[in-house]
Amino acid sequence: MNTMTLKRLVYITAVLVSLSACKVGKRYVQPELNLPESFRGDTLTYQQDTITFAQVSWRAFFNDPQLIALIDTALVNNYDMRTALKNIEIANRNLKQNKLEYLPSIDGNIATVNRQYRSRDFYGNPSSGWYGDKEAPDNLFNYQSQFATGLEFSWELDIWGRIAHQQDILKSDFLDSYEAKNAIQTRLIADVAKGYFNLIMLDAQIEVAKRNLQLNDSTLRMIRLQYDAGEITALAIQQTESQRLVAASLIPELEKEIALQENALNVLIGEMPNVVSRGFKIDSLMNTENSITLGAPLEIVRNRPDIKRAEYALVAANAEMNIQQIMRYPQLSLSGVFGVNAMLPKNWFNIPGALLGGIAGGITAPVFRNGRLKNAWEVAKIEREMTELELQKTVMEAVHEVSNAVITVEKQKEQIALARRRVENSELAVRNASLLFMSDYATYLEVITAQSNALSSELALVDIRQKQLEAYVDLYRALGGGWQEMTIE
């Protein structure tokens, strides 16, 4: 290869590389998501400078130190979280490797030895010069020898932007893995919080059951005194004892539920079964009284990991469609080799006699592939449309989820107010029934009924308070909260 030819090759290569900046395909544009102006059930007005519910850090959202410690442990030890972090590492490595695709691939041929043997019925004669002046044998003579060492390269010039589109796919995969981690984190925080709330609720219920059992014991003693005085029959003692056993049977059942819930929480935090430490102030577990709003529906597109993952999938599908389009275009590739090559081992590294060099370039274009390339492109376009529909579906479901959570929170406030009035009324009924019974103005059945109503109303209040806490957590997660670092000032 003379100097002029080399200069021309370098010039042509530079021109072709500059052409690789031409990126063929449809540029990604976020589709219309048809978001409403506000969430159904939201009575607050969103202002641009107001902190939204989803922007609050989970550390500021929860008040209980024991709960925060459990979440911290879960974020470090939970196996799903650890797996998600590994997926981020893999995606990051793939993305970094893609940047090297623009460079040629080079392979080093350390040593190649090729010896071919033929016999007398073969149509050729020894040609390697191995035998020199000696006469070659008739059978299994050395027909050809080759000893080579060198460098080989191949280079596909990305004229139409295939590698760039592939980078879009890998970048989407990386961002998707990051959002997958965020999605796992938000779900994990919600699950740990709900499990912790359930423990608090079970503690409160067992306290109610024990208190009611003491009340039943007191009533039973009073009934027995009246029986001994001959004022009532044995039936009264039996029915009162039955009511007492109902309250007593709740305690082992609740103790079992507490142990199972503690085990479930330990699974989430990645630890073996053990007792879970917890506080007992059910009214101060979360920050829900701050001046925060739900925000505009557009905020969930920016906050919710599942929506962002759906959009990254659409970006990747768009890039894949462009790649399938590029596969129908001509492809340019360069290849070459440089090294030493000789027929005899003694001449293997004889410079310059054994020097070998070569370069080749080619432009290939598909002419007839039985319609496979066009079909792959058309299928990729349809798959992109399906992915866009999936994004719009995810957004719609997210808006519904927020609306359901808002309505649940508001209606449960009303239920709590009614449940508290019911507890107050049932406690008053128990006191009045006991007083009237001692004054012979009420029967023992009325006392038992009042105590039964008091037990059920107190348990119902504890249950609805737990559901209210869970509703706030569901709302927080529905809005995309749980992974942000912004805190309430």
Number of C-alpha atoms within 10 A of each C-alpha: 8 6 8 9 10 11 11 11 14 12 12 12 15 12 11 15 15 13 15 19 13 13 18 18 19 11 12 12 9 10 12 8 16 10 15 12 9 18 21 14 15 17 11 12 12 16 12 9 6 14 20 20 22 27 26 22 17 24 22 15 23 18 14 18 13 16 23 19 12 21 24 15 16 25 19 12 16 21 15 17 20 14 12 20 16 14 19 20 15 14 21 18 13 16 20 13 12 16 13 11 17 15 12 15 13 14 12 13 14 10 11 11 13 10 12 13 13 18 16 12 9 11 7 10 16 21 13 17 15 17 13 8 7 8 9 16 13 12 12 14 19 20 19 18 19 16 20 21 21 18 15 18 15 18 17 18 23 23 21 23 20 23 21 22 24 20 21 21 22 22 21 23 24 22 19 23 22 21 22 21 23 22 23 20 23 23 16 21 26 22 19 22 22 20 20 22 22 21 25 19 23 21 19 19 22 21 15 21 23 16 14 20 23 15 15 25 16 11 21 22 13 16 24 18 13 16 16 11 9 10 11 16 13 13 10 19 20 13 15 23 17 14 19 22 13 14 21 18 12 16 18 11 11 17 14 11 16 21 16 14 19 20 18 18 26 22 17 22 21 17 15 11 14 11 13 17 12 16 14 14 10 16 8 12 19 17 16 13 6 11 10 18 18 25 23 19 18 16 15 23 21 12 20 24 24 21 24 21 22 21 23 23 22 27 25 24 25 26 27 23 23 24 22 21 22 21 17 17 15 14 17 16 15 16 17 15 19 17 18 22 24 21 20 14 15 9 14 18 17 13 9 8 12 17 17 15 14 11 14 10 15 12 9 11 12 11 10 8 9 8 9 11 17 15 12 16 20 15 14 21 19 14 17 21 15 14 21 23 16 17 23 20 15 20 24 16 14 21 23 15 17 25 19 18 23 23 16 18 21 15 12 17 14 10 16 19 11 13 21 16 14 19 20 14 15 22 19 13 19 21 14 15 23 22 14 16 18 15 10 11 10 15 16 23 14 16 23 24 17 21 26 19 19 23 21 15 21 22 21 18 22 22 18 17 20 19 20 20 22 21 21 20 25 24 24 25 24 25 28 27 31 28 23 16 12 14 13 15 7
